[in-house]
Amino acid sequence: MPKVEIYTWSTCPFCIKAKQLLDRKGVKYTEYEISGDEAARSAMVARGSDGKRSVPQIFINDVHIGGCDAIHALDRQGKLEPLLA
């Protein structure tokens, strides 16, 4: 079972879209809802590989995947399933 983590804001449409993809695939994930929490956002940025402050930011098995566009691109390319295996 992969370790999937997603940093979100409660009202972010891209966060909702990314979580919907994971939900459709039956993936269990840990959500860190960081709305307005600058310390948590800084920790997320430090953990990522690209310095992005935008949400969502998604990690699979402690590897930074990126945001909503990135996870959907991996899915379209058939590269998401192997990461979730």
TIMI-507302 format. One record per residue: residue number from 1; x negated, y, z negated of N, C-alpha, C in turn. Coordinates in Angstrom, 2 decimals, padded with zeros to 5 digits. Each point is the difference from the previous one (the first is absolute). Last residue first. Layout:
<marpas>
marpa pos = NUM n_px = X n_py = Y n_pz = Z ca_px = X ca_py = Y ca_pz = Z c_px = X c_py = Y c_pz = Z
...
</marpas>
This chain:
<marpas>
marpa pos = 85 n_px = -001.10 n_py = 001.19 n_pz = 006.91 ca_px = -000.02 ca_py = -001.46 ca_pz = -000.19 c_px = -000.73 c_py = -000.40 c_pz = -001.28
marpa pos = 84 n_px = 000.53 n_py = 004.48 n_pz = 002.06 ca_px = 000.97 ca_py = -000.36 ca_pz = -001.04 c_px = 000.01 c_py = -001.49 c_pz = -000.30
marpa pos = 83 n_px = -002.71 n_py = 001.91 n_pz = 003.43 ca_px = -000.39 ca_py = 000.68 ca_pz = -001.23 c_px = 000.89 c_py = -000.39 c_pz = -001.17
marpa pos = 82 n_px = 000.99 n_py = -001.63 n_pz = 004.37 ca_px = -001.20 ca_py = -000.64 ca_pz = -000.56 c_px = -000.47 c_py = 000.66 c_pz = -001.30
marpa pos = 81 n_px = 003.77 n_py = 001.99 n_pz = 002.24 ca_px = 000.28 ca_py = -001.33 ca_pz = -000.57 c_px = -001.25 c_py = -000.68 c_pz = -000.55
marpa pos = 80 n_px = -000.30 n_py = 004.17 n_pz = 002.44 ca_px = 000.46 ca_py = 000.13 ca_pz = -001.38 c_px = 000.20 c_py = -001.37 c_pz = -000.65
marpa pos = 79 n_px = -001.24 n_py = 000.91 n_pz = 004.68 ca_px = -001.13 ca_py = -000.08 ca_pz = -000.94 c_px = 000.43 c_py = 000.10 c_pz = -001.46
marpa pos = 78 n_px = 002.43 n_py = 000.42 n_pz = 004.48 ca_px = -000.09 ca_py = -001.36 ca_pz = -000.53 c_px = -001.12 c_py = -000.18 c_pz = -001.01
marpa pos = 77 n_px = 001.60 n_py = 004.09 n_pz = 002.31 ca_px = -001.16 ca_py = -000.67 ca_pz = 000.60 c_px = -000.13 c_py = -001.45 c_pz = -000.47
marpa pos = 76 n_px = 003.41 n_py = 002.89 n_pz = -001.76 ca_px = 000.21 ca_py = -000.10 ca_pz = 001.45 c_px = -001.11 c_py = -000.79 c_pz = 000.68
marpa pos = 75 n_px = -000.48 n_py = 000.94 n_pz = -004.62 ca_px = 001.11 ca_py = -000.94 ca_pz = 000.23 c_px = 000.23 c_py = -000.20 c_pz = 001.49
marpa pos = 74 n_px = -003.14 n_py = 003.22 n_pz = -001.33 ca_px = -000.51 ca_py = -001.34 ca_pz = -000.27 c_px = 001.08 c_py = -001.04 c_pz = 000.27
marpa pos = 73 n_px = 001.33 n_py = 004.45 n_pz = 000.27 ca_px = -000.88 ca_py = -000.35 ca_pz = 001.13 c_px = -000.58 c_py = -001.39 c_pz = -000.19
marpa pos = 72 n_px = 002.52 n_py = 001.79 n_pz = -003.53 ca_px = 000.88 ca_py = -000.36 ca_pz = 001.12 c_px = -000.82 c_py = -000.37 c_pz = 001.24
marpa pos = 71 n_px = -002.30 n_py = 001.56 n_pz = -003.77 ca_px = 000.55 ca_py = -001.33 ca_pz = -000.29 c_px = 000.95 c_py = -000.45 c_pz = 001.11
marpa pos = 70 n_px = -001.97 n_py = 004.33 n_pz = 000.37 ca_px = -001.01 ca_py = -001.05 ca_pz = 000.06 c_px = 000.60 c_py = -001.38 c_pz = -000.25
marpa pos = 69 n_px = 002.68 n_py = 003.93 n_pz = -000.45 ca_px = -000.32 ca_py = -000.28 ca_pz = 001.41 c_px = -000.97 c_py = -001.17 c_pz = 000.12
marpa pos = 68 n_px = 001.03 n_py = 001.46 n_pz = -004.38 ca_px = 001.16 ca_py = -000.59 ca_pz = 000.67 c_px = -000.32 c_py = -000.36 c_pz = 001.45
marpa pos = 67 n_px = -004.39 n_py = 000.63 n_pz = -002.79 ca_px = 001.37 ca_py = 000.42 ca_pz = -000.29 c_px = 001.04 c_py = -000.74 c_pz = 000.80
marpa pos = 66 n_px = -004.91 n_py = -002.02 n_pz = -001.52 ca_px = 000.39 ca_py = 001.31 ca_pz = 000.51 c_px = 001.45 c_py = 000.27 c_pz = -000.35
marpa pos = 65 n_px = -003.19 n_py = -003.69 n_pz = -001.33 ca_px = 000.61 ca_py = -000.20 ca_pz = 001.31 c_px = 000.29 c_py = 001.34 c_pz = 000.66
marpa pos = 64 n_px = -003.56 n_py = -001.98 n_pz = -003.97 ca_px = 000.85 ca_py = 001.12 ca_pz = 000.40 c_px = 000.48 c_py = -000.21 c_pz = 001.42
marpa pos = 63 n_px = -001.27 n_py = -003.80 n_pz = -003.73 ca_px = -000.52 ca_py = 000.62 ca_pz = 001.23 c_px = 000.99 c_py = 001.07 c_pz = 000.43
marpa pos = 62 n_px = 000.66 n_py = -003.07 n_pz = -003.78 ca_px = -000.95 ca_py = 001.07 ca_pz = -000.31 c_px = -000.67 c_py = 000.62 c_pz = 001.23
marpa pos = 61 n_px = 003.59 n_py = -003.20 n_pz = 000.40 ca_px = -001.17 ca_py = -000.65 ca_pz = -000.60 c_px = -001.15 c_py = 000.99 c_pz = -000.19
marpa pos = 60 n_px = 003.22 n_py = 002.52 n_pz = 002.38 ca_px = 000.26 ca_py = -001.44 ca_pz = -000.01 c_px = -001.28 c_py = -000.69 c_pz = -000.46
marpa pos = 59 n_px = 002.46 n_py = 005.28 n_pz = -000.02 ca_px = -001.17 ca_py = -000.85 ca_pz = -000.23 c_px = 000.45 c_py = -001.45 c_pz = 000.00
marpa pos = 58 n_px = 001.84 n_py = 005.37 n_pz = 001.51 ca_px = 000.25 ca_py = -001.42 ca_pz = -000.22 c_px = -001.32 c_py = -000.75 c_pz = -000.09
marpa pos = 57 n_px = 002.62 n_py = 005.15 n_pz = -000.30 ca_px = -001.29 ca_py = -000.62 ca_pz = 000.23 c_px = 000.15 c_py = -001.44 c_pz = -000.47
marpa pos = 56 n_px = 003.81 n_py = 004.00 n_pz = 001.73 ca_px = -000.53 ca_py = -001.03 ca_pz = -000.87 c_px = -001.46 c_py = -000.31 c_pz = 000.34
marpa pos = 55 n_px = 000.25 n_py = 004.37 n_pz = -000.29 ca_px = 000.60 ca_py = -001.25 ca_pz = -000.41 c_px = 000.92 c_py = -000.48 c_pz = 001.12
marpa pos = 54 n_px = -004.70 n_py = 003.43 n_pz = -000.37 ca_px = 001.39 ca_py = -000.24 ca_pz = 000.36 c_px = 000.48 c_py = -001.35 c_pz = -000.55
marpa pos = 53 n_px = -004.49 n_py = 001.96 n_pz = -000.13 ca_px = 000.82 ca_py = 000.30 ca_pz = -001.18 c_px = 001.47 c_py = -000.28 c_pz = 000.26
marpa pos = 52 n_px = -005.10 n_py = -001.87 n_pz = 002.08 ca_px = 001.33 ca_py = 000.56 ca_pz = 000.23 c_px = 000.77 c_py = 000.16 c_pz = -001.30
marpa pos = 51 n_px = -004.60 n_py = -001.89 n_pz = 001.02 ca_px = 000.18 ca_py = 001.29 ca_pz = -000.65 c_px = 001.37 c_py = 000.63 c_pz = 000.17
marpa pos = 50 n_px = -001.90 n_py = -004.47 n_pz = 001.42 ca_px = -000.01 ca_py = 001.08 ca_pz = 000.98 c_px = 000.25 c_py = 001.39 c_pz = -000.60
marpa pos = 49 n_px = 000.05 n_py = -004.53 n_pz = -002.12 ca_px = -001.22 ca_py = 000.00 ca_pz = 000.81 c_px = -000.11 c_py = 001.21 c_pz = 000.92
marpa pos = 48 n_px = 002.43 n_py = -000.80 n_pz = -005.19 ca_px = 000.16 ca_py = -000.19 ca_pz = 001.44 c_px = -001.32 c_py = 000.11 c_pz = 000.74
marpa pos = 47 n_px = 000.49 n_py = 000.86 n_pz = -004.73 ca_px = 000.06 ca_py = -001.43 ca_pz = 000.29 c_px = 000.05 c_py = -000.28 c_pz = 001.50
marpa pos = 46 n_px = 000.16 n_py = 004.43 n_pz = -001.74 ca_px = -001.32 ca_py = -000.56 ca_pz = -000.29 c_px = -000.06 c_py = -001.48 c_pz = 000.38
marpa pos = 45 n_px = 004.14 n_py = 002.22 n_pz = 000.33 ca_px = -000.92 ca_py = 000.49 ca_pz = 001.03 c_px = -001.39 c_py = -000.61 c_pz = -000.20
marpa pos = 44 n_px = 003.25 n_py = -000.90 n_pz = -003.28 ca_px = 000.35 ca_py = -000.66 ca_pz = 001.26 c_px = -000.98 c_py = 000.40 c_pz = 001.10
marpa pos = 43 n_px = -000.35 n_py = 002.20 n_pz = -004.11 ca_px = -000.46 ca_py = -001.40 ca_pz = -000.14 c_px = 000.28 c_py = -000.78 c_pz = 001.28
marpa pos = 42 n_px = 001.66 n_py = 004.37 n_pz = -000.26 ca_px = -001.47 ca_py = 000.02 ca_pz = 000.11 c_px = -000.58 c_py = -001.40 c_pz = -000.10
marpa pos = 41 n_px = 004.58 n_py = 000.51 n_pz = -000.79 ca_px = -000.30 ca_py = 000.22 ca_pz = 001.42 c_px = -001.51 c_py = 000.02 c_pz = 000.23
marpa pos = 40 n_px = 001.56 n_py = -000.26 n_pz = -004.41 ca_px = 000.25 ca_py = -001.27 ca_pz = 000.70 c_px = -000.32 c_py = 000.14 c_pz = 001.49
marpa pos = 39 n_px = -000.27 n_py = 003.88 n_pz = -002.57 ca_px = -001.04 ca_py = -000.94 ca_pz = -000.45 c_px = 000.15 c_py = -001.34 c_pz = 000.72
marpa pos = 38 n_px = 003.30 n_py = 003.36 n_pz = 000.71 ca_px = -001.27 ca_py = 000.28 ca_pz = 000.69 c_px = -001.12 c_py = -000.95 c_pz = -000.41
marpa pos = 37 n_px = 005.43 n_py = -000.26 n_pz = 000.19 ca_px = -001.05 ca_py = -000.38 ca_pz = -000.96 c_px = -001.36 c_py = 000.14 c_pz = 000.68
marpa pos = 36 n_px = 004.50 n_py = 000.63 n_pz = 002.09 ca_px = -000.44 ca_py = 001.12 ca_pz = -000.83 c_px = -001.11 c_py = -000.30 c_pz = -001.00
marpa pos = 35 n_px = 002.19 n_py = -004.20 n_pz = 002.00 ca_px = 000.56 ca_py = 001.33 ca_pz = 000.29 c_px = -000.50 c_py = 001.05 c_pz = -000.99
marpa pos = 34 n_px = -000.95 n_py = -005.01 n_pz = 000.78 ca_px = -000.90 ca_py = 001.04 ca_pz = -000.54 c_px = 000.50 c_py = 001.42 c_pz = 000.28
marpa pos = 33 n_px = 000.99 n_py = -005.65 n_pz = -000.28 ca_px = 000.77 ca_py = 001.17 ca_pz = 000.38 c_px = -000.69 c_py = 001.20 c_pz = -000.66
marpa pos = 32 n_px = -001.37 n_py = -005.13 n_pz = 001.37 ca_px = -000.43 ca_py = 001.08 ca_pz = -000.89 c_px = 000.68 c_py = 001.27 c_pz = 000.49
marpa pos = 31 n_px = 000.88 n_py = -005.63 n_pz = 000.64 ca_px = 000.17 ca_py = 001.38 ca_pz = 000.45 c_px = -000.47 c_py = 000.94 c_pz = -001.10
marpa pos = 30 n_px = -000.78 n_py = -005.37 n_pz = 001.72 ca_px = 000.01 ca_py = 000.89 ca_pz = -001.15 c_px = 000.08 c_py = 001.41 c_pz = 000.55
marpa pos = 29 n_px = 001.86 n_py = -004.75 n_pz = 002.37 ca_px = -001.02 ca_py = 001.03 ca_pz = -000.09 c_px = 000.15 c_py = 000.78 c_pz = -001.30
marpa pos = 28 n_px = 001.66 n_py = -004.62 n_pz = 003.34 ca_px = 000.06 ca_py = 000.61 ca_pz = -001.33 c_px = -001.14 c_py = 001.01 c_pz = -000.08
marpa pos = 27 n_px = 002.64 n_py = -001.88 n_pz = 004.50 ca_px = -001.26 ca_py = 000.21 ca_pz = -000.70 c_px = 000.26 c_py = 000.64 c_pz = -001.36
marpa pos = 26 n_px = 002.92 n_py = -001.35 n_pz = 003.97 ca_px = 000.07 ca_py = -000.73 ca_pz = -001.27 c_px = -001.26 c_py = 000.14 c_pz = -000.84
marpa pos = 25 n_px = 001.36 n_py = 002.13 n_pz = 004.30 ca_px = -000.92 ca_py = -001.13 ca_pz = 000.09 c_px = -000.03 c_py = -000.83 c_pz = -001.29
marpa pos = 24 n_px = 002.61 n_py = 003.94 n_pz = 000.32 ca_px = 000.48 ca_py = -000.89 ca_pz = 001.07 c_px = -000.87 c_py = -001.25 c_pz = 000.11
marpa pos = 23 n_px = -001.39 n_py = 003.40 n_pz = -003.00 ca_px = 001.20 ca_py = -000.70 ca_pz = -000.49 c_px = 000.53 c_py = -000.99 c_pz = 001.03
marpa pos = 22 n_px = -003.53 n_py = 002.86 n_pz = 001.23 ca_px = -000.47 ca_py = -001.02 ca_pz = -000.95 c_px = 001.18 c_py = -000.82 c_pz = -000.53
marpa pos = 21 n_px = 001.08 n_py = 003.62 n_pz = 002.74 ca_px = -000.73 ca_py = -001.00 ca_pz = 000.78 c_px = -000.47 c_py = -001.14 c_pz = -000.92
marpa pos = 20 n_px = 001.98 n_py = 003.72 n_pz = -002.04 ca_px = 001.01 ca_py = -000.80 ca_pz = 000.72 c_px = -000.66 c_py = -001.10 c_pz = 000.83
marpa pos = 19 n_px = -002.72 n_py = 003.20 n_pz = -002.17 ca_px = 000.52 ca_py = -000.99 ca_pz = -000.94 c_px = 001.06 c_py = -000.89 c_pz = 000.66
marpa pos = 18 n_px = -001.74 n_py = 003.55 n_pz = 002.53 ca_px = -001.05 ca_py = -001.00 ca_pz = -000.24 c_px = 000.49 c_py = -001.08 c_pz = -000.95
marpa pos = 17 n_px = 002.86 n_py = 003.66 n_pz = 000.79 ca_px = -000.14 ca_py = -000.81 ca_pz = 001.22 c_px = -001.05 c_py = -001.10 c_pz = -000.19
marpa pos = 16 n_px = 000.56 n_py = 003.18 n_pz = -003.44 ca_px = 001.18 ca_py = -000.85 ca_pz = 000.08 c_px = -000.11 c_py = -000.95 c_pz = 001.19
marpa pos = 15 n_px = -003.26 n_py = 003.28 n_pz = -000.43 ca_px = -000.16 ca_py = -000.99 ca_pz = -001.07 c_px = 001.15 c_py = -001.00 c_pz = 000.06
marpa pos = 14 n_px = 000.21 n_py = 003.68 n_pz = 002.81 ca_px = -001.00 ca_py = -000.94 ca_pz = 000.50 c_px = -000.27 c_py = -001.10 c_pz = -001.02
marpa pos = 13 n_px = 002.93 n_py = 003.63 n_pz = -001.11 ca_px = 000.61 ca_py = -000.92 ca_pz = 000.97 c_px = -000.99 c_py = -001.03 c_pz = 000.55
marpa pos = 12 n_px = 000.07 n_py = 002.53 n_pz = -004.92 ca_px = -000.78 ca_py = -000.07 ca_pz = 001.24 c_px = 000.63 c_py = -000.99 c_pz = 000.99
marpa pos = 11 n_px = 001.09 n_py = 001.30 n_pz = -004.79 ca_px = 000.85 ca_py = 000.51 ca_pz = 001.09 c_px = -000.67 c_py = -000.09 c_pz = 001.37
marpa pos = 10 n_px = -002.13 n_py = -001.53 n_pz = -004.19 ca_px = 001.38 ca_py = -000.49 ca_pz = -000.03 c_px = 000.83 c_py = 000.42 c_pz = 001.21
marpa pos = 9 n_px = -005.27 n_py = -000.89 n_pz = 000.25 ca_px = 000.79 ca_py = 001.07 ca_pz = -000.60 c_px = 001.45 c_py = -000.44 c_pz = 000.14
marpa pos = 8 n_px = -004.61 n_py = -003.35 n_pz = -000.08 ca_px = 001.14 ca_py = 000.67 ca_pz = 000.63 c_px = 000.40 c_py = 001.26 c_pz = -000.76
marpa pos = 7 n_px = -003.76 n_py = -004.51 n_pz = 000.84 ca_px = 000.16 ca_py = 001.28 ca_pz = -000.71 c_px = 001.08 c_py = 000.79 c_pz = 000.74
marpa pos = 6 n_px = -001.20 n_py = -005.51 n_pz = -000.32 ca_px = 000.39 ca_py = 001.14 ca_pz = 000.83 c_px = 000.22 c_py = 001.21 c_pz = -000.91
marpa pos = 5 n_px = -002.18 n_py = -005.51 n_pz = 000.38 ca_px = 000.28 ca_py = 001.18 ca_pz = -000.82 c_px = 000.32 c_py = 001.16 c_pz = 000.94
marpa pos = 4 n_px = -000.76 n_py = -005.79 n_pz = -000.24 ca_px = 000.38 ca_py = 001.15 ca_pz = 000.82 c_px = 000.39 c_py = 001.14 c_pz = -000.94
marpa pos = 3 n_px = -002.51 n_py = -005.12 n_pz = 000.20 ca_px = 000.25 ca_py = 001.10 ca_pz = -000.93 c_px = 000.25 c_py = 001.24 c_pz = 000.86
marpa pos = 2 n_px = 000.95 n_py = -005.33 n_pz = 001.49 ca_px = -000.85 ca_py = 001.20 ca_pz = 000.06 c_px = 000.38 c_py = 001.00 c_pz = -001.08
marpa pos = 1 n_px = 000.36 n_py = -005.49 n_pz = 000.03 ca_px = 000.85 ca_py = 001.18 ca_pz = 000.00 c_px = -000.89 c_py = 001.25 c_pz = 000.00
</marpas>
